[in-house]
Amino acid sequence: MRQEVYMKIKEIRKKKGMTLKNVSEKTGFSISFLSQMERGKSPITLVSLKKIADVLEIPMKDLFAEPEVEEEFVRSNSTRLLEGMQRNYEEFSVLSGRFENRKLDCFRLKMEPCFYDFEESSHPGEEIYYVLKGKATIIVDGKEHIVEEGETIHFPSTRVHKVINKEDIHLELLSVIIPAIF
């Protein structure tokens, strides 16, 4: 994630007259973590970023605001790589176009081998994962689903879920999330 995102969180928090303590109490994150995150010293997951955006009462996509450029076609050399998501993914690329009233986001994700430390989440909408390479273990409501290369899983994202990689090779996924979060 770019440094600007962390600074934007701090800027919005201060504009709203909120202290780190206020945000800490509402998110459950420590003041120390929030302070380090705002300075770009601590990585943050999408789940944590969503909690902070909710406390700040802003859509998460506002943290990634880019010039209003309509883009319906996304070419491989123009995908947006979101740095800082390394806590869950080795690579996290946004494949979605950018245009008004878009309903979904599409991502290409790469997870390192034997990665279990993924935050559980639940939120409004739906998710679908297509395994490009490897074998994903997707846990939904505590039940493990093994999704092999070339297979998909689709579920309401209101159910508690997480993705892990139990295999000794990289896991590569294509993910679609509705509604759009970026």
C-alpha positions in Angstrom: 0.0 0.0 0.0 1.3 3.4 -0.8 2.5 5.8 1.9 -0.3 8.2 0.9 -2.9 5.8 2.2 -1.5 5.8 5.7 -1.2 9.6 5.6 -4.7 10.0 4.3 -6.0 7.9 7.3 -4.3 10.3 9.7 -5.5 13.4 7.8 -9.1 12.2 7.8 -8.9 11.1 11.5 -7.6 14.6 12.5 -10.2 16.4 10.3 -12.9 14.5 12.1 -11.4 15.5 15.5 -10.7 11.9 16.4 -7.7 10.8 18.5 -5.8 7.6 18.2 -7.5 6.6 21.4 -10.9 7.1 19.9 -10.1 5.0 16.9 -8.4 2.4 19.1 -11.6 2.0 21.3 -13.8 1.6 18.2 -11.6 -0.8 16.3 -10.0 -2.8 19.1 -6.5 -2.0 17.6 -3.8 -0.8 20.0 -2.9 2.9 19.9 0.7 1.8 19.2 -0.4 -0.2 16.1 -2.5 2.7 14.8 0.4 5.2 15.3 2.8 2.9 13.5 0.3 2.3 10.7 -0.2 6.0 10.2 3.5 6.5 9.8 3.7 3.6 7.3 5.8 1.5 9.8 3.2 -1.3 10.2 1.5 -3.3 7.4 -2.3 -3.5 7.4 -4.7 -6.0 6.0 -7.8 -5.2 4.0 -9.9 -6.3 6.9 -8.2 -3.9 9.3 -8.3 -1.1 6.7 -12.1 -1.7 6.4 -12.6 -1.4 10.2 -10.7 1.9 10.2 -12.7 3.2 7.3 -15.9 2.3 9.0 -14.9 4.1 12.2 -13.9 7.2 10.1 -17.3 6.8 8.3 -15.8 6.8 4.8 -15.9 4.3 2.0 -12.7 2.4 1.9 -12.1 3.3 -1.7 -11.8 7.0 -0.6 -8.4 6.0 0.9 -7.2 5.0 -2.5 -8.6 8.0 -4.3 -6.8 8.5 -7.6 -7.4 11.1 -10.3 -10.9 10.5 -11.7 -9.9 8.6 -14.8 -12.4 6.4 -16.4 -10.8 3.1 -17.3 -12.9 0.3 -18.8 -10.0 -1.8 -20.1 -7.2 -2.8 -17.8 -4.1 -4.1 -19.5 -1.4 -6.3 -17.8 1.0 -3.4 -17.7 -1.5 -1.0 -16.1 -2.8 -3.2 -13.2 -2.5 -1.4 -9.9 -0.4 -3.2 -7.3 -1.4 -2.5 -3.8 1.7 -2.6 -1.7 1.5 -3.1 2.0 -0.9 -6.0 1.7 2.0 -8.4 2.2 0.7 -9.5 5.5 -1.8 -11.7 3.6 -0.6 -11.7 0.1 2.8 -11.6 -1.6 1.1 -9.8 -4.5 -2.2 -8.0 -4.5 -3.1 -6.5 -7.9 -6.3 -4.6 -8.8 -7.7 -5.8 -12.1 -11.0 -3.8 -12.1 -11.6 -0.9 -14.4 -12.5 2.5 -12.9 -15.8 4.0 -13.8 -18.9 5.5 -12.1 -21.4 3.1 -10.4 -19.1 0.1 -10.7 -20.5 -2.9 -8.7 -17.5 -5.2 -8.3 -13.8 -5.4 -7.8 -11.5 -8.0 -9.3 -8.1 -8.9 -7.9 -5.2 -11.2 -8.8 -3.7 -12.5 -5.5 -0.5 -14.4 -4.8 0.0 -16.1 -1.4 3.3 -17.6 -0.2 3.6 -21.3 0.5 2.3 -22.6 3.9 0.6 -19.3 4.8 -2.0 -19.7 7.6 -2.0 -16.3 9.3 -5.0 -14.8 7.4 -7.5 -12.7 9.3 -11.1 -13.9 9.3 -13.6 -11.4 8.0 -17.3 -10.9 7.2 -18.9 -8.0 5.4 -21.9 -7.4 3.1 -21.8 -8.8 -0.4 -20.4 -11.8 -2.2 -17.0 -13.3 -3.1 -15.8 -15.7 -5.7 -12.3 -17.1 -6.0 -10.9 -18.9 -9.0 -7.6 -20.8 -8.3 -5.1 -20.1 -11.1 -2.2 -22.1 -9.5 -2.0 -24.3 -6.4 -4.7 -25.4 -4.0 -6.6 -23.0 -1.7 -8.1 -23.9 1.6 -11.0 -21.5 2.1 -12.7 -21.6 5.5 -16.3 -20.4 5.5 -18.2 -20.5 8.9 -15.5 -22.8 10.3 -15.8 -25.4 7.5 -12.8 -26.0 5.2 -13.3 -26.1 1.5 -10.4 -27.3 -0.7 -10.4 -25.5 -4.1 -8.0 -26.9 -6.6 -6.4 -25.3 -9.7 -9.2 -24.5 -12.2 -12.0 -24.6 -9.6 -14.0 -21.8 -8.0 -15.9 -21.1 -4.8 -18.6 -18.5 -4.5 -20.2 -17.6 -1.2 -22.0 -14.7 0.6 -19.2 -12.7 2.3 -21.5 -12.1 5.3 -20.3 -15.5 6.4 -17.1 -15.5 8.4 -14.3 -16.6 6.0 -10.6 -16.6 5.3 -8.1 -18.0 2.8 -5.0 -20.0 3.7 -2.4 -21.9 1.7 -1.5 -25.2 3.2 0.7 -26.2 0.2 4.4 -26.0 -0.4 3.9 -23.9 -3.5 2.6 -20.4 -4.2 -1.1 -20.0 -4.4 -2.4 -17.7 -7.2 -6.1 -16.7 -7.2 -8.5 -14.5 -9.1 -11.0 -12.9 -6.8 -14.2 -10.9 -7.4 -15.9 -9.0 -4.6 -19.3 -7.4 -4.7 -19.9 -4.6 -3.8 -16.8 -2.8 -5.0 -14.5 -1.8 -2.1 -11.9 0.3 -4.1 
